[in-house]
Amino acid sequence: MNLWPPFSKKRRSKRVENDRISKLPDALIIQILSLLPTKDAFTTSILSKRWQYLWSSVDNLFIQCEDKSQRENFISFVDYALDNSTCSKIKKFHLDFTHLSKYESQLEFVDDELLFPISRWLSTAVKKNVENVVLLSDSYNYESIDLPDTIYKCSTLITLYLTCCTFKEEFSIDWKFLKTLKLNDIKLNDDIIVNILSGCPALEILEFSKFYGLRHLEINSSNLKRLKFEDYLSYYDDSDDPSLDIIAPNIQHLEISEDMYDLKCRLVNVSSMVSAKLNFRMSCTSIAQGASSATCPNEHQVIRKLIQDYLQKLSNATKLTIGTWYTEVLLMQFEEISLPELKCKCLTLDLRITKFYFYGAAILLKATPHVETLNITMTTTLMDLRRCAFELGCLAKEHDIHFLSSFNFPYLKNVKVFSSSKMCLKGNIEWDNDDLLKLSEFTLKNATVLEKFTIISKRKTCKICSMKCASRYSLRLAEKLVGCSRSSTTCVIICQEGTFRY
């Protein structure tokens, strides 16, 4: 049998006289090996007779197919690792066969059991009282993976992360100790979620990514505190008016991010919310479904009401993160939106560099008079913003918002601007009409007790322009702000390189 990765006696390392690692007790060596990818732990078996079987006692199995040409060796190695595992409990079983999926999805005839013996692997892990399972597959795989019956009754699970899997139509779950559940690229429906929630009384974190099929989510558990939605797969949903009602009175932390297309997530009851991250964007049907542009105004009226309802339902949250699209909607619908007073004390604006966000951000800041900490993260993007004709028309208008001249932040003490980006900022260094500069000047002018205004940029040299463009951009911003008027006499402006944390 060809094991993976291959090795021979020629690769045997020379014994070192002062070998400190080999002097360690077996238990400590096994603990160290458990921190390595399983294939690396396995290669230590050639060092000496003492090391030959130590790897088989590790309780963390991390196995990844790094190359599509390694399919057969990969499968053989997973079988070998599980069959020879001597630990009584597998703490973590992390299996990444993303490259395997991409390769095999192009074949016309594939033996399913040869390609995806996932059921056998999971069943073996269940017998080993596995606590944490991560299955990573490719989202373009030709079919989903059927979960084995044994996984539904695995009562030892604590965390479970599934990708491209299929739940049976009728099933009961016994995940009484499960605390974290992440479902990625899985077809769902309301009944599946009801069954899952009924079998997870201890669940604390529930995350959906690349999801579709849900229409009604009701969570009454007092233990479940975190809920996340990321990337709605609209092309799999055949509904003319997709929507998702969320009833979660005990949820404290909510995140809706990335592209929601035309899915309308309605917050029916989120009365215990403490923090929320709304870093998503929606598209009207003229873009999402190719409908006539004549429907755009009506579509945006629905979006406006949805955004207004979000802010109303989250008005008591003390920590909010708001994205660029949100601020643009506030700008487009400013005259029609009635914003509630938000109790937020820590506000993060996660903004893309566009010419449209300043006034929308200012409108949002007006609704957060209690804010004490303001974080502004800036990035550029190549993604298609997919604006409809109605959006473009609204954003192109001149905006004269009168309240900007008579407003202040009575509690704002700290501002952090993070201008790091994965893309080049060279073209932004010499901007004269910079919305980040406008927003920064607006903040300095109206924050009466501001103590620190910190500008942070990444350290690395940009791979595109071969210069530290983020640092230069941050320095340029700081130089301009030093000379602008400030309400606070004790405010200092700090420009530094480093990592942004909030």
GUMARKOL-990798 format. One line per 4 residues: number of its first residue (from 1); their letters; for each residue z, x, y of C-alpha. Coordinates in nm, 2 decimals, padded with zeros to 4 digits. Example, Ala and Ser with C-alpha at 12.3 -4.5 7.8 and 13.67 -1.06 7.14 Angstrom:
residues 2
1) as) 00.78,01.23,-00.45  00.71,01.37,-00.11
//
This chain:
residues 502
1) mnlw) 00.00,00.00,00.00  -00.09,00.13,00.35  00.21,00.11,00.57  00.19,00.09,00.94
5) ppfs) 00.22,00.33,01.12  00.08,00.58,00.87  00.25,00.92,00.83  00.25,01.21,00.59
9) kkrr) 00.48,01.50,00.49  00.29,01.72,00.73  00.45,01.53,01.02  00.80,01.61,00.90
13) skrv) 01.00,01.76,01.18  01.15,02.10,01.13  01.53,02.09,01.09  01.71,02.21,01.39
17) endr) 02.03,02.41,01.33  02.22,02.24,01.61  02.12,01.88,01.52  02.38,01.67,01.71
21) iskl) 02.22,01.33,01.62  02.25,01.39,01.25  02.62,01.46,01.29  02.68,01.11,01.42
25) pdal) 02.82,00.85,01.19  02.56,00.62,01.02  02.68,00.31,01.21  02.61,00.48,01.54
29) iiqi) 02.27,00.61,01.43  02.17,00.26,01.31  02.28,00.12,01.65  02.05,00.37,01.82
33) lsll) 01.76,00.29,01.59  01.80,-00.08,01.66  01.71,-00.01,02.02  01.37,00.13,01.92
37) ptkd) 01.05,-00.06,01.82  01.07,-00.10,01.44  00.77,00.12,01.37  00.95,00.41,01.55
41) aftt) 01.27,00.35,01.37  01.08,00.34,01.04  00.92,00.69,01.11  01.26,00.85,01.11
45) sils) 01.28,00.79,00.74  01.08,01.12,00.69  01.35,01.34,00.86  01.57,01.38,00.55
49) krwq) 01.72,01.20,00.25  02.00,01.08,00.46  01.76,00.92,00.71  01.54,00.77,00.45
53) ylws) 01.70,00.43,00.44  01.89,00.41,00.77  01.61,00.22,00.94  01.64,-00.06,00.69
57) svdn) 01.99,-00.15,00.82  01.88,-00.22,01.18  01.94,-00.58,01.29  01.68,-00.59,01.57
61) lfiq) 01.32,-00.61,01.45  01.06,-00.55,01.72  00.71,-00.54,01.58  00.40,-00.54,01.78
65) cedk) 00.03,-00.52,01.68  -00.09,-00.28,01.95  -00.45,-00.26,01.83  -00.69,-00.52,01.69
69) sqre) -00.81,-00.28,01.42  -00.46,-00.26,01.27  -00.45,-00.62,01.14  -00.40,-00.54,00.77
73) nfis) -00.16,-00.25,00.83  00.03,-00.47,01.07  00.07,-00.76,00.82  00.17,-00.51,00.54
77) fvdy) 00.43,-00.35,00.76  00.59,-00.68,00.87  00.62,-00.78,00.50  00.76,-00.43,00.41
81) aldn) 01.01,-00.43,00.69  01.15,-00.78,00.61  01.15,-00.72,00.23  01.34,-00.39,00.27
85) stcs) 01.58,-00.51,00.54  01.94,-00.47,00.41  02.13,-00.62,00.70  02.30,-00.95,00.64
89) kikk) 02.21,-01.09,00.98  01.90,-01.03,01.20  02.01,-01.04,01.56  01.66,-01.04,01.70
93) fhld) 01.32,-01.09,01.54  01.05,-01.01,01.80  00.70,-01.05,01.67  00.40,-00.98,01.90
97) fthl) 00.06,-01.03,01.74  -00.14,-01.10,02.06  -00.40,-00.84,01.99  -00.43,-00.97,01.63
101) skye) -00.51,-01.32,01.76  -00.77,-01.20,02.00  -00.95,-01.01,01.73  -00.94,-01.27,01.45
105) sqle) -01.03,-01.56,01.67  -01.38,-01.42,01.68  -01.43,-01.44,01.30  -01.59,-01.73,01.13
109) fvdd) -01.41,-01.72,00.80  -01.05,-01.61,00.79  -00.79,-01.66,00.52  -00.51,-01.84,00.71
113) ellf) -00.24,-01.70,00.49  -00.37,-01.35,00.54  -00.41,-01.39,00.91  -00.10,-01.57,00.99
117) pisr) 00.18,-01.54,00.72  00.42,-01.65,01.00  00.58,-01.92,00.78  00.67,-01.66,00.52
121) wlst) 00.81,-01.42,00.79  01.01,-01.69,00.96  01.15,-01.82,00.64  01.27,-01.47,00.55
125) avkk) 01.43,-01.42,00.89  01.60,-01.76,00.85  01.75,-01.64,00.52  01.88,-01.34,00.71
129) nven) 02.07,-01.57,00.95  01.84,-01.48,01.24  01.99,-01.54,01.59  01.71,-01.47,01.83
133) vvll) 01.34,-01.53,01.76  01.04,-01.44,01.98  00.69,-01.52,01.87  00.41,-01.40,02.10
137) sdsy) 00.05,-01.50,02.02  -00.27,-01.53,02.21  -00.33,-01.85,02.41  -00.70,-01.85,02.30
141) nyes) -00.62,-01.84,01.93  -00.84,-02.07,01.73  -00.55,-02.29,01.62  -00.18,-02.32,01.67
145) idlp) 00.08,-02.19,01.42  00.25,-02.45,01.21  00.63,-02.40,01.21  00.78,-02.38,00.86
149) dtiy) 01.04,-02.64,00.76  01.31,-02.37,00.74  01.30,-02.30,01.11  01.40,-02.66,01.20
153) kcst) 01.72,-02.62,01.01  01.81,-02.26,01.13  02.15,-02.33,01.26  02.22,-01.97,01.35
157) litl) 01.96,-01.96,01.63  02.08,-01.87,01.98  01.75,-01.81,02.16  01.40,-01.92,02.06
161) yltc) 01.07,-01.83,02.24  00.76,-01.99,02.08  00.40,-01.94,02.17  00.10,-02.14,02.04
165) ctfk) 00.31,-02.33,01.78  00.29,-02.68,01.65  00.58,-02.91,01.59  00.55,-03.17,01.31
169) eefs) 00.52,-03.53,01.40  00.84,-03.62,01.22  01.11,-03.37,01.22  01.48,-03.33,01.28
173) idwk) 01.64,-03.02,01.43  01.97,-02.85,01.36  01.99,-02.58,01.63  02.36,-02.64,01.71
177) flkt) 02.41,-02.30,01.86  02.08,-02.26,02.05  02.13,-02.18,02.41  01.78,-02.08,02.54
181) lkln) 01.45,-02.24,02.44  01.12,-02.13,02.58  00.80,-02.31,02.49  00.46,-02.15,02.58
185) dikl) 00.12,-02.30,02.53  00.24,-02.57,02.30  00.11,-02.93,02.29  00.41,-03.15,02.37
189) nddi) 00.49,-03.52,02.39  00.79,-03.72,02.49  00.90,-03.78,02.13  00.89,-03.41,02.04
193) ivni) 01.12,-03.33,02.34  01.36,-03.61,02.25  01.39,-03.47,01.90  01.44,-03.12,02.02
197) lsgc) 01.71,-03.21,02.28  01.90,-03.42,02.02  01.92,-03.12,01.79  02.03,-02.87,02.06
201) pale) 02.37,-02.99,02.19  02.46,-02.64,02.32  02.13,-02.58,02.50  02.17,-02.42,02.85
205) ilef) 01.82,-02.31,02.94  01.49,-02.49,02.88  01.15,-02.34,02.99  00.80,-02.47,02.97
209) skfy) 00.50,-02.25,03.04  00.13,-02.34,03.00  00.24,-02.69,02.91  00.08,-03.03,02.88
213) glrh) 00.14,-03.37,02.72  00.48,-03.45,02.88  00.52,-03.77,03.07  00.90,-03.84,03.07
217) lein) 01.18,-03.58,03.05  01.53,-03.71,03.04  01.81,-03.46,03.00  02.17,-03.59,02.98
221) ssnl) 02.34,-03.29,02.83  02.61,-03.15,03.05  02.55,-02.80,02.91  02.18,-02.77,03.01
225) krlk) 02.18,-02.62,03.35  01.84,-02.44,03.40  01.50,-02.60,03.38  01.16,-02.43,03.44
229) fedy) 00.80,-02.54,03.45  00.52,-02.29,03.49  00.14,-02.34,03.47  00.02,-02.69,03.37
233) lsyy) -00.28,-02.69,03.15  -00.48,-02.97,03.31  -00.80,-02.92,03.09  -00.61,-03.03,02.78
237) ddsd) -00.48,-03.35,02.95  -00.71,-03.65,02.94  -00.50,-03.86,03.17  -00.67,-03.99,03.49
241) dpsl) -00.34,-03.97,03.68  -00.11,-03.72,03.51  00.26,-03.74,03.61  00.60,-03.62,03.48
245) diia) 00.92,-03.80,03.56  01.22,-03.57,03.55  01.57,-03.73,03.50  01.82,-03.45,03.48
249) pniq) 02.15,-03.53,03.66  02.33,-03.22,03.53  02.06,-02.96,03.60  02.17,-02.70,03.85
253) hlei) 01.87,-02.47,03.87  01.51,-02.58,03.88  01.19,-02.38,03.90  00.83,-02.52,03.93
257) sedm) 00.59,-02.24,03.97  00.22,-02.13,03.95  -00.06,-02.39,03.92  00.03,-02.76,03.86
261) ydlk) -00.33,-02.88,03.94  -00.30,-03.26,03.98  00.02,-03.31,03.78  00.28,-03.50,03.99
265) crlv) 00.63,-03.39,03.89  00.87,-03.65,04.02  01.23,-03.57,04.06  01.39,-03.90,03.97
269) nvss) 01.75,-03.77,03.94  01.85,-03.41,04.00  02.18,-03.49,04.18  02.37,-03.17,04.07
273) mvsa) 02.11,-02.92,04.20  02.24,-02.59,04.33  01.92,-02.38,04.35  01.55,-02.45,04.32
277) klnf) 01.23,-02.25,04.32  00.92,-02.44,04.43  00.65,-02.17,04.42  00.37,-02.38,04.29
281) rmsc) 00.05,-02.54,04.42  -00.14,-02.86,04.35  -00.50,-02.96,04.38  -00.64,-03.30,04.47
285) tsia) -00.88,-03.46,04.22  -01.19,-03.36,04.41  -01.11,-03.01,04.28  -00.92,-03.07,03.96
289) qgas) -01.15,-03.34,03.83  -01.47,-03.31,04.04  -01.41,-03.64,04.21  -01.57,-03.74,04.55
293) satc) -01.43,-03.57,04.85  -01.39,-03.92,05.00  -01.07,-03.96,04.79  -00.91,-03.65,04.95
297) pneh) -00.71,-03.82,05.23  -00.55,-04.06,04.99  -00.47,-03.78,04.74  -00.30,-03.58,05.01
301) qvir) -00.10,-03.88,05.12  00.04,-03.89,04.77  00.11,-03.52,04.78  00.28,-03.55,05.12
305) kliq) 00.52,-03.82,04.98  00.59,-03.61,04.68  00.68,-03.30,04.89  00.89,-03.51,05.12
309) dylq) 01.07,-03.66,04.81  01.13,-03.30,04.68  01.31,-03.19,05.00  01.51,-03.51,05.00
313) klsn) 01.63,-03.47,04.64  01.70,-03.10,04.70  01.87,-03.14,05.03  02.21,-03.04,04.89
317) atkl) 02.09,-02.73,04.72  02.24,-02.41,04.87  01.96,-02.18,04.75  01.59,-02.25,04.78
321) tigt) 01.27,-02.06,04.72  00.95,-02.20,04.88  00.59,-02.09,04.83  00.29,-02.06,05.06
325) wyte) 00.12,-02.39,04.95  00.44,-02.58,05.03  00.44,-02.45,05.39  00.07,-02.53,05.43
329) vllm) 00.13,-02.89,05.32  00.41,-02.92,05.58  00.16,-02.79,05.84  -00.12,-03.03,05.74
333) qfee) 00.11,-03.33,05.73  00.36,-03.23,06.01  00.32,-03.54,06.22  00.37,-03.77,05.92
337) islp) 00.65,-03.59,05.73  01.01,-03.67,05.81  01.21,-03.38,05.69  01.58,-03.42,05.58
341) elkc) 01.84,-03.17,05.70  01.87,-02.92,05.42  02.21,-02.77,05.33  02.04,-02.45,05.21
345) kclt) 02.23,-02.13,05.30  02.00,-01.88,05.13  01.62,-01.94,05.18  01.34,-01.74,05.03
349) ldlr) 00.99,-01.78,05.16  00.75,-01.65,04.89  00.44,-01.62,05.10  00.09,-01.49,05.05
353) itkf) -00.08,-01.32,05.35  -00.29,-01.60,05.50  -00.34,-01.72,05.86  -00.20,-02.06,05.78
357) yfyg) 00.17,-02.03,05.68  00.35,-01.94,06.01  00.38,-02.29,06.16  00.45,-02.44,05.82
361) aail) 00.73,-02.19,05.76  00.87,-02.26,06.11  00.87,-02.63,06.03  01.07,-02.56,05.71
365) lkat) 01.31,-02.34,05.90  01.38,-02.61,06.15  01.50,-02.83,05.86  01.74,-02.56,05.74
369) phve) 01.99,-02.51,06.03  02.27,-02.39,05.79  02.07,-02.09,05.65  02.27,-01.76,05.65
373) tlni) 02.03,-01.54,05.46  01.65,-01.55,05.49  01.43,-01.35,05.25  01.06,-01.33,05.31
377) tmtt) 00.84,-01.19,05.03  00.48,-01.11,05.11  00.19,-01.05,04.88  -00.19,-01.07,04.89
381) tlmd) -00.40,-01.24,04.63  -00.75,-01.26,04.49  -00.68,-01.59,04.33  -00.91,-01.88,04.42
385) lrrc) -00.71,-02.11,04.65  -00.95,-02.40,04.57  -00.92,-02.58,04.90  -01.09,-02.91,04.94
389) afel) -01.27,-03.02,05.25  -00.97,-03.22,05.38  -00.74,-02.92,05.35  -00.98,-02.69,05.53
393) gcla) -01.03,-02.94,05.81  -00.65,-02.98,05.86  -00.58,-02.61,05.85  -00.86,-02.53,06.09
397) kehd) -00.70,-02.74,06.37  -00.51,-02.60,06.66  -00.14,-02.64,06.61  00.09,-02.68,06.91
401) ihfl) 00.43,-02.76,06.78  00.66,-02.82,07.07  01.00,-02.76,06.89  00.93,-02.39,06.85
405) ssfn) 01.04,-02.33,07.21  01.38,-02.51,07.17  01.53,-02.42,06.84  01.79,-02.17,06.71
409) fpyl) 01.95,-02.05,06.39  02.33,-02.06,06.46  02.44,-01.92,06.12  02.16,-01.68,06.02
413) knvk) 02.30,-01.33,05.97  02.06,-01.14,05.74  01.68,-01.13,05.71  01.49,-00.93,05.45
417) vfss) 01.12,-00.88,05.45  00.96,-00.74,05.14  00.60,-00.65,05.20  00.52,-00.50,04.86
421) skmc) 00.21,-00.60,04.68  00.00,-00.52,04.38  -00.30,-00.53,04.60  -00.41,-00.30,04.89
425) lkgn) -00.26,-00.37,05.23  -00.48,-00.12,05.42  -00.68,-00.40,05.58  -00.36,-00.57,05.71
429) iewd) -00.22,-00.26,05.89  -00.42,-00.32,06.22  -00.40,-00.69,06.23  -00.35,-00.83,06.58
433) nddl) -00.30,-01.19,06.47  -00.04,-01.14,06.20  00.15,-01.44,06.08  00.43,-01.23,05.94
437) lkls) 00.47,-01.07,06.28  00.48,-01.42,06.44  00.74,-01.54,06.19  00.95,-01.23,06.24
441) eftl) 00.94,-01.25,06.62  01.03,-01.62,06.60  01.33,-01.54,06.38  01.46,-01.26,06.61
445) knat) 01.42,-01.48,06.91  01.61,-01.77,06.77  01.88,-01.62,06.55  02.18,-01.59,06.78
449) vlek) 02.42,-01.42,06.54  02.17,-01.21,06.34  02.32,-00.88,06.22  02.04,-00.71,06.01
453) ftii) 01.66,-00.75,05.99  01.55,-00.53,05.70  01.19,-00.45,05.61  01.15,-00.31,05.26
457) skrk) 00.83,-00.17,05.12  00.73,-00.02,04.78  00.74,00.35,04.73  00.43,00.40,04.53
461) tcki) 00.09,00.51,04.65  -00.17,00.23,04.64  -00.42,00.28,04.36  -00.70,00.12,04.57
465) csmk) -00.68,00.30,04.90  -00.49,00.61,04.78  -00.23,00.58,05.06  00.11,00.43,05.10
469) casr) -00.04,00.13,05.28  00.27,-00.09,05.22  00.49,00.17,05.39  00.25,00.20,05.68
473) yslr) 00.23,-00.18,05.71  00.61,-00.21,05.71  00.64,00.07,05.97  00.39,-00.09,06.20
477) laek) 00.58,-00.42,06.17  00.91,-00.25,06.25  00.77,-00.07,06.56  00.64,-00.40,06.70
481) lvgc) 00.97,-00.58,06.64  01.18,-00.32,06.81  01.03,-00.41,07.14  01.04,-00.79,07.11
485) srss) 01.31,-01.01,07.25  01.62,-01.10,07.05  01.90,-01.35,07.09  02.15,-01.14,06.90
489) ttcv) 02.28,-00.84,07.08  02.42,-00.68,06.76  02.10,-00.71,06.55  01.96,-00.39,06.40
493) iicq) 01.61,-00.35,06.26  01.59,-00.14,05.94  01.28,-00.01,05.77  01.32,00.14,05.43
497) egtf) 01.13,00.20,05.10  01.27,00.07,04.78  01.31,-00.23,04.55  01.37,-00.58,04.69
501) ry) 01.67,-00.77,04.55  01.81,-01.10,04.65
//
